[in-house]
Amino acid sequence: MKPQGLTVGHFSLGTKQPAKAATDAEAEANLLARMTHEARLAVMEQRGVDKLVLSTPSHAFMYWAGEFGTEYARICNDELSAFCRVMPDKFDFWAHANLADPEAAVEEIDRAVRVLGAKGLCVGGTNFDGIQTYDERLFPVWAKLVELDVPIMVHGFNQSIYLGERHHEDRFETTSIVGDCVDETLFFWYLICGGALDAFPTLKTYITHAGGMSVFQLGRLSELNGVMAPDARNQRPLMDYMKNFYFDLDVHHPALRRAVAEVVGADQLVYGTNFGGAYDYGDLTDGIDLSDSDREKIRSGNAIRLLKLDMSASPSSL
């Protein structure tokens, strides 16, 4: 952490907010103070959240870091596991793995889930240092997730990290602000078009930000997959794969959340909020004409089932 924000290599997560620190050391101390159990619990209480499932920061996946990317994944999983073990009734975590090295990723996913208790795998968008989601080199990763019966979570990241010293070419921080949603849409598109869901029909994926742009352009993707994607390897119509995907309501306007709920259906929605991220809208299920049963599916039931969460010590829903 630096006064200008989270910094990875040549990339700094820009902000127009006033600097909250004068030095790097102060910025780091401020960040760590927000990541204690007590600080997290205070915000959870404020927002009515009983349990968080934590993940590696999306701007720091380290797919670009060579062998260190694999070491980093082990560090992340060890630290997340240790954090959650202090209060297992309040915290669980998504595993991290270096998908730029699929063989190492398979090994680390197995360790994170079987030994450390991870609930699934968090991945960054679709570009893993040149390996795209449709690449069959990732099939062993999908096979391991199916074997372990755990899902994927998708959150895009700043692709300008690959520009190195040319990071200034990413005008207006587009690869974060727009690119996160592009990454998430491409993951949806590539996983289907690449044939992964035909090879692994029980693979489950949760895509945040309401699926990027995939839900809002679902009709276009569905129709044109059949007539304008000659290299697509999916064996069934695109809409047949929707049961493999979960989405959330993390979009800015109630009308958009209502649309997502209507298009996707309550059984495929979970309560992802980019917790501690850029925005907070209150209860995302309010004011969008949900029945009580559908509202509770989204607020807790679907996530409990998808992630096999132990809620025995929690008095109410997520």
C-alpha positions as CSV (number, residue, x, y, z in Angstrom):
1,M,0.0,0.0,0.0
2,K,1.1,3.5,-0.9
3,P,-0.5,6.9,-0.3
4,Q,-1.9,6.8,-3.8
5,G,-3.5,3.4,-3.3
6,L,-2.8,-0.3,-3.8
7,T,0.3,-0.6,-6.0
8,V,1.4,-3.8,-7.8
9,G,4.5,-3.4,-9.9
10,H,4.1,-0.4,-12.1
11,F,0.3,-0.3,-11.6
12,S,-1.4,1.8,-8.9
13,L,-5.1,1.5,-8.2
14,G,-6.0,5.2,-8.9
15,T,-8.4,7.2,-6.8
16,K,-9.7,10.7,-6.8
17,Q,-10.2,10.6,-3.1
18,P,-7.8,12.6,-0.9
19,A,-4.8,10.6,0.2
20,K,-5.4,9.0,3.6
21,A,-1.7,8.6,4.4
22,A,1.4,10.6,4.2
23,T,3.9,7.7,3.8
24,D,3.9,4.1,2.6
25,A,4.2,2.9,6.2
26,E,1.2,4.8,7.3
27,A,-0.8,3.6,4.2
28,E,0.1,0.0,5.1
29,A,-0.8,0.4,8.7
30,N,-4.2,1.9,7.7
31,L,-4.9,-1.1,5.4
32,L,-3.9,-3.7,8.0
33,A,-6.1,-2.0,10.6
34,R,-9.1,-2.5,8.3
35,M,-8.3,-6.2,8.0
36,T,-8.5,-7.3,11.6
37,H,-11.3,-9.5,12.7
38,E,-12.7,-6.7,14.9
39,A,-12.8,-4.3,12.0
40,R,-14.4,-6.7,9.7
41,L,-17.0,-7.7,12.3
42,A,-17.9,-4.0,12.8
43,V,-18.7,-3.5,9.2
44,M,-20.5,-6.8,9.0
45,E,-22.7,-5.7,11.9
46,Q,-23.4,-2.4,10.1
47,R,-24.4,-4.2,6.9
48,G,-26.3,-7.1,8.5
49,V,-23.9,-9.8,7.3
50,D,-23.4,-12.9,9.4
51,K,-20.7,-14.6,7.3
52,L,-18.0,-13.5,4.8
53,V,-16.3,-15.7,2.3
54,L,-13.0,-13.9,1.7
55,S,-10.7,-13.9,-1.4
56,T,-7.4,-12.6,-2.7
57,P,-7.6,-9.0,-3.8
58,S,-8.5,-8.9,-7.5
59,H,-5.6,-6.5,-8.4
60,A,-3.0,-8.9,-6.9
61,F,-3.6,-12.3,-8.5
62,M,0.1,-12.5,-9.6
63,Y,-0.5,-14.6,-12.7
64,W,2.2,-12.4,-14.3
65,A,4.8,-13.2,-11.6
66,G,6.3,-16.4,-12.9
67,E,7.3,-19.0,-10.3
68,F,6.5,-16.5,-7.6
69,G,2.9,-16.7,-8.6
70,T,2.8,-20.3,-7.3
71,E,4.6,-19.4,-4.1
72,Y,2.2,-16.5,-3.6
73,A,-0.8,-18.7,-4.0
74,R,0.4,-20.9,-1.1
75,I,1.0,-17.8,1.0
76,C,-2.5,-16.5,0.3
77,N,-4.2,-19.7,1.1
78,D,-2.2,-20.2,4.3
79,E,-2.9,-16.7,5.5
80,L,-6.6,-16.8,4.6
81,S,-7.0,-20.1,6.3
82,A,-5.3,-18.9,9.4
83,F,-7.5,-15.8,9.5
84,C,-10.7,-17.8,9.1
85,R,-9.8,-20.5,11.7
86,V,-9.9,-17.8,14.4
87,M,-13.7,-17.3,13.8
88,P,-14.9,-20.1,11.6
89,D,-18.5,-19.2,12.3
90,K,-17.9,-15.8,10.7
91,F,-15.3,-16.4,8.0
92,D,-14.6,-18.8,5.2
93,F,-12.4,-18.3,2.1
94,W,-11.9,-18.9,-1.6
95,A,-8.7,-20.6,-2.6
96,H,-6.2,-18.8,-4.8
97,A,-4.1,-20.7,-7.5
98,N,-1.6,-19.7,-10.2
99,L,-3.6,-20.6,-13.3
100,A,-0.7,-19.4,-15.4
101,D,0.9,-22.8,-14.3
102,P,-2.1,-25.2,-14.5
103,E,-0.1,-28.2,-13.1
104,A,0.9,-26.2,-10.0
105,A,-2.6,-24.8,-9.8
106,V,-4.1,-28.3,-9.6
107,E,-1.8,-29.2,-6.7
108,E,-2.5,-26.0,-4.8
109,I,-6.3,-26.2,-5.2
110,D,-6.2,-29.8,-3.9
111,R,-4.2,-28.7,-0.8
112,A,-6.3,-25.5,-0.2
113,V,-9.6,-27.4,-0.3
114,R,-8.7,-30.7,1.3
115,V,-6.2,-29.5,3.9
116,L,-7.1,-25.8,4.5
117,G,-10.8,-25.9,4.0
118,A,-11.2,-23.5,1.1
119,K,-14.8,-23.4,-0.3
120,G,-13.9,-22.9,-4.0
121,L,-11.4,-21.2,-6.3
122,C,-11.3,-17.4,-7.0
123,V,-10.0,-16.6,-10.4
124,G,-9.2,-13.3,-12.2
125,G,-11.1,-12.7,-15.4
126,T,-9.9,-14.8,-18.3
127,N,-6.3,-14.1,-19.1
128,F,-3.8,-16.1,-17.0
129,D,-0.5,-14.7,-18.4
130,G,-1.6,-15.7,-21.9
131,I,-3.6,-18.8,-21.1
132,Q,-7.2,-17.9,-21.8
133,T,-10.2,-19.6,-20.2
134,Y,-11.0,-21.6,-23.4
135,D,-7.5,-23.2,-23.4
136,E,-7.6,-26.9,-22.9
137,R,-4.4,-26.6,-20.8
138,L,-6.9,-25.5,-18.0
139,F,-9.0,-28.7,-18.3
140,P,-7.0,-30.4,-15.4
141,V,-8.0,-27.4,-13.2
142,W,-11.6,-27.8,-14.1
143,A,-11.3,-31.6,-13.5
144,K,-9.9,-31.0,-10.0
145,L,-12.7,-28.6,-9.1
146,V,-15.3,-31.1,-10.3
147,E,-13.5,-33.9,-8.3
148,L,-13.6,-31.8,-5.2
149,D,-17.1,-30.6,-5.9
150,V,-16.3,-26.9,-5.3
151,P,-17.2,-23.9,-7.5
152,I,-15.2,-21.1,-9.2
153,M,-15.7,-17.4,-8.3
154,V,-14.7,-14.9,-11.1
155,H,-13.6,-11.3,-10.5
156,G,-11.9,-9.3,-13.3
157,F,-8.6,-7.5,-12.8
158,N,-6.5,-4.7,-14.2
159,Q,-5.1,-6.2,-17.4
160,S,-2.8,-3.2,-17.7
161,I,-0.5,-5.0,-15.3
162,Y,0.9,-6.8,-18.3
163,L,1.9,-3.4,-19.9
164,G,4.6,-2.9,-17.3
165,E,6.2,0.5,-17.7
166,R,3.7,1.2,-20.4
167,H,0.9,1.2,-17.9
168,H,0.1,4.8,-18.7
169,E,-1.4,3.6,-22.0
170,D,-4.4,2.4,-20.0
171,R,-6.2,5.7,-20.1
172,F,-8.7,6.5,-17.4
173,E,-8.0,3.1,-15.6
174,T,-10.2,1.5,-18.2
175,T,-8.9,-2.1,-17.6
176,S,-10.2,-1.9,-14.1
177,I,-13.3,0.1,-14.4
178,V,-14.6,-1.3,-17.7
179,G,-12.2,-4.2,-18.0
180,D,-13.3,-6.1,-14.9
181,C,-16.8,-6.5,-16.4
182,V,-15.2,-7.4,-19.8
183,D,-13.1,-10.1,-18.1
184,E,-16.1,-11.6,-16.4
185,T,-18.1,-11.6,-19.6
186,L,-15.3,-13.3,-21.4
187,F,-15.0,-16.0,-18.8
188,F,-18.6,-16.9,-19.2
189,W,-18.3,-16.8,-23.0
190,Y,-15.0,-18.7,-23.2
191,L,-15.9,-21.4,-20.7
192,I,-19.0,-22.3,-22.8
193,C,-17.4,-21.8,-26.3
194,G,-14.3,-23.7,-25.3
195,G,-16.2,-26.8,-24.5
196,A,-15.3,-27.0,-20.8
197,L,-18.9,-27.5,-19.7
198,D,-19.4,-30.4,-22.1
199,A,-16.2,-32.0,-20.7
200,F,-17.2,-31.1,-17.1
201,P,-21.0,-30.7,-17.0
202,T,-21.2,-30.3,-13.2
203,L,-18.6,-27.5,-13.0
204,K,-20.2,-24.5,-11.3
205,T,-19.1,-20.8,-11.6
206,Y,-20.2,-17.7,-9.8
207,I,-19.5,-14.4,-11.7
208,T,-19.6,-11.2,-9.7
209,H,-20.9,-7.8,-10.8
210,A,-24.0,-9.6,-12.0
211,G,-21.9,-11.5,-14.6
212,G,-20.1,-8.5,-16.0
213,M,-22.1,-7.9,-19.2
214,S,-23.1,-11.5,-19.9
215,V,-26.6,-11.3,-18.4
216,F,-27.4,-8.0,-20.0
217,Q,-26.3,-9.3,-23.4
218,L,-27.5,-12.9,-22.9
219,G,-29.8,-12.9,-25.9
220,R,-27.1,-11.7,-28.2
221,L,-24.5,-14.1,-26.9
222,S,-27.0,-17.0,-27.2
223,E,-28.1,-16.3,-30.7
224,L,-24.7,-15.4,-32.2
225,N,-23.0,-18.4,-30.6
226,G,-25.0,-20.5,-32.9
227,V,-24.5,-18.6,-36.2
228,M,-21.3,-16.4,-35.8
229,A,-18.8,-18.4,-33.7
230,P,-17.4,-21.0,-36.0
231,D,-14.7,-22.1,-33.6
232,A,-17.0,-22.6,-30.7
233,R,-16.9,-26.2,-29.4
234,N,-20.0,-26.2,-27.2
235,Q,-22.2,-29.1,-28.1
236,R,-25.5,-27.6,-26.9
237,P,-27.2,-24.2,-27.2
238,L,-25.7,-21.6,-25.0
239,M,-28.8,-21.2,-22.8
240,D,-28.6,-24.9,-21.8
241,Y,-25.5,-24.0,-19.8
242,M,-27.1,-21.4,-17.6
243,K,-27.6,-23.8,-14.7
244,N,-23.8,-24.0,-14.5
245,F,-23.6,-20.3,-13.5
246,Y,-24.4,-18.2,-10.5
247,F,-24.5,-14.4,-10.5
248,D,-25.1,-11.6,-7.9
249,L,-27.0,-8.3,-7.8
250,D,-23.9,-6.1,-7.5
251,V,-25.1,-3.4,-9.9
252,H,-25.9,0.2,-9.3
253,H,-29.7,0.6,-9.8
254,P,-32.7,-1.3,-8.4
255,A,-34.1,-1.6,-11.9
256,L,-31.0,-3.4,-13.1
257,R,-31.1,-5.7,-10.1
258,R,-34.7,-6.4,-10.8
259,A,-33.8,-7.3,-14.4
260,V,-31.0,-9.6,-13.4
261,A,-33.3,-11.4,-11.0
262,E,-36.0,-11.8,-13.7
263,V,-33.5,-13.0,-16.3
264,V,-31.4,-15.3,-14.2
265,G,-34.0,-16.5,-11.6
266,A,-33.6,-16.6,-7.9
267,D,-32.2,-20.1,-7.8
268,Q,-29.0,-18.9,-9.5
269,L,-28.3,-15.7,-7.5
270,V,-26.0,-15.3,-4.5
271,Y,-25.4,-12.3,-2.3
272,G,-22.0,-11.1,-3.5
273,T,-21.3,-7.4,-2.7
274,N,-17.7,-6.7,-3.4
275,F,-17.5,-6.3,0.4
276,G,-15.3,-3.4,1.4
277,G,-14.9,-2.5,-2.3
278,A,-16.0,0.5,-4.2
279,Y,-19.6,0.8,-3.2
280,D,-22.4,-0.2,-0.8
281,Y,-26.1,0.0,-1.7
282,G,-27.7,-1.5,1.4
283,D,-29.6,-4.7,1.0
284,L,-29.4,-5.6,-2.6
285,T,-32.6,-7.6,-2.4
286,D,-34.8,-4.7,-1.3
287,G,-37.2,-3.0,-3.6
288,I,-37.0,-5.5,-6.6
289,D,-40.3,-7.3,-6.1
290,L,-38.9,-10.6,-4.7
291,S,-41.0,-13.0,-2.8
292,D,-39.8,-13.8,0.8
293,S,-38.7,-17.2,-0.2
294,D,-36.7,-15.9,-3.3
295,R,-35.2,-13.2,-1.2
296,E,-33.9,-15.6,1.4
297,K,-32.5,-17.9,-1.3
298,I,-30.4,-15.0,-2.6
299,R,-29.5,-13.6,0.8
300,S,-28.3,-17.0,2.2
301,G,-29.7,-20.2,0.9
302,N,-28.1,-20.5,-2.5
303,A,-24.6,-19.6,-1.1
304,I,-25.0,-22.1,1.8
305,R,-25.8,-24.8,-0.7
306,L,-23.3,-23.9,-3.4
307,L,-20.3,-23.5,-0.9
308,K,-21.5,-26.1,1.6
309,L,-21.2,-23.6,4.4
310,D,-21.5,-24.6,8.0
311,M,-24.0,-22.1,9.4
312,S,-24.7,-24.0,12.6
313,A,-23.2,-21.3,14.8
314,S,-24.8,-18.4,12.9
315,P,-28.3,-17.2,14.2
316,S,-29.6,-15.8,10.9
317,S,-29.0,-15.5,7.2
318,L,-26.0,-14.0,5.4
